[in-house]
Structure formats: C-alpha cells, structure tokens
Amino acid sequence: MSKKDEVVMLDFWGSPFATRVKIALEEKGIEFEAREEKDLLRNKSELLLQCNPIYKKVPVLLHNGKPLCESLVILSYIDEMWPSPPLLPTSPYDRSVAKFWADFVDKKVFDGGKEIWTSKGDALDVAKKGFEESLRLLEGALGEREFFGGEKFGFVDIVLIPHTPWFHAYEQFGGFKVEDQCPKLSAWMKRCLGRESVAKVLPDPAKVHELICMFRKMNGIE
C-alpha cells in the first residue's frame, strides 16, 4: 500500500459481513481504520448514510475517500487492488466455484440462523432442519480439505468464518450442536481460529448471544 492510500471501513462489531472485510484486510497486511457505528439500529452516522444511501448498512470500505458497499463486492475489490496474497484461486473454474459457495453462504447461513432465533414451535423445528442442511452442504463442499480452497485459507473461508460466533446462540435457541451435526466443519472452524487474522477480529460468541437476546426483546419474541 502506498503512503497516499487511506483505508477506512465503517464497522459494527457484531456484523459478520463487516468482520469478513476486516479479516481480508488483515490477510493482505493492509493498514486500515475501523470506525465503529455506535448505534446502528437507531442512530446511523451521517458518514454511513452518505456513503451507503441505498442500503444504509455496514460494511462500507472507503479507499482514498471512495466508498464501496456490500461485503462480497468489497472482498473482490480488495483482492484485485492488493493481489498478494490472493484470496481467490487462480483458475477461472475454481474462482467461479468459490464465488458460488460464497453466494450460498450469503443466501442461507445468516437468514437461516435468523429463522431459528425468531421462531417457536413447529416453525423452529423447520428452521433448525433447514439450517442444519445448509451446514451439511457446506461440509460436503469442504470435503477432506483443510480449507475450502484446499491447503490455503481463502475467499470462502473468509466469507463463512465470521458467521460462526453466531452459532452458539443458534444452538441455544434451537437445541442442537453444530459439532454433532457437522464434525468436519467444526474442525475447520478451529483451524480458522488458529489464524491471527481471524482470532483478532472475531467477536465473543457470548457477546453475540446477548446481542441476539436484545434483538428478540425488541421484536417481542420474549
């Protein structure tokens, strides 16, 4: 990164989508400033509203003052802007497969978890089964490899691992254990936590559980 480069990201500590951007920047060795949105639900900063007027969400990456929104878009930008070490595979086919699974994570994991903590009774059972099935499909994609891209930690790992601090709360509300359902995926989670880039930015699962309990109360679920 040249001296003129200024990298700022608009952040919220609990957001898995913001966390993946921080991991990517850490993996690239890019110095950045994470500006925390103090009250994302009730009082979004003027800077956030200016930089992301469409969705009004974090993360936003500001590179030399130019804003980029949506975490997968930001990850691709980071990988193109600072190509070493690469996050995506070099083969066009393998890159496409990685992007497929990243898209799968975005469509299934966060919303699937939300279905668990917002549901009760039969709806909770359906939500739990759907979430477990999504994790089993991801475990199948991982196979016997250390990481989703093979021996190297990369794009799909960065996309998925920030969701795992939320799993503790899903387990509490759903009455299941990810490790029982997906032992290989659980072993992958532990390998990822052994990386400094991951360990230093992943939030405490207990704190995430408290956040979800607050969301439940706000939505009249408890």
Phi, psi and omega in degrees: 000130180283165184298331184283345182289129174239122182241116180233138173235138176274125199232157163220127192306324186271352186284118176295334181286324174287322182299321181296327177292319178297319179297316180299317179295321177296317179299324181278349183073029182268127175286134181210159175251124176262114179260112185286131170281112188290322183223075188294333184279321188246337188214077181288144183293155177298323180297317178298316181294326178288319187278332180226067183290342182283304184258337179058040183231158167270158002274156167233132175255126176251110178252110185052042175085351180267122185275142172232137183239163180074120192298320180292325175296316180297317179299317179297320178297313179302318183291328178280323183288320180235084193290350182238131353284147183290143176269322180266151177296161180280327181290130178305322179295312181296325176297317180295320178296316179300317180292327176299311182289329174297318177295321177300314178303314182294330182274334190246321194283306183293311180294325177295320176294321179298323177301327180291309186280354176255002187244162175219161174062224182298324180297325178294319178299318179295316180297317181297315180297321179294319180294315179299320179296319177299317179294322178295323177294320177294321177297323176295322178292325177293318180062225182263007184279159178290317180229169185295332179267003182118234181277342184256136172295131185207211193302306184293323177301316180295325180289320187272319189302328179295343178281339189292332174297342178277344185297325180303315179294319179299320178296319181296315182281333184264346180067047178213171178233125179300321183297324178292322184279322188222075183297325180290323177293323178296321177295322176299317179302317180294322177297317180296321180294343176284352178271135182299321182300329180275309186300326186281344183242344180291132179286161178290125179304326179295323178291322176296320177301317177298320179298316180293323176300322177295317178301319180298317179295318179299330181264008176070025181277333178249000000 
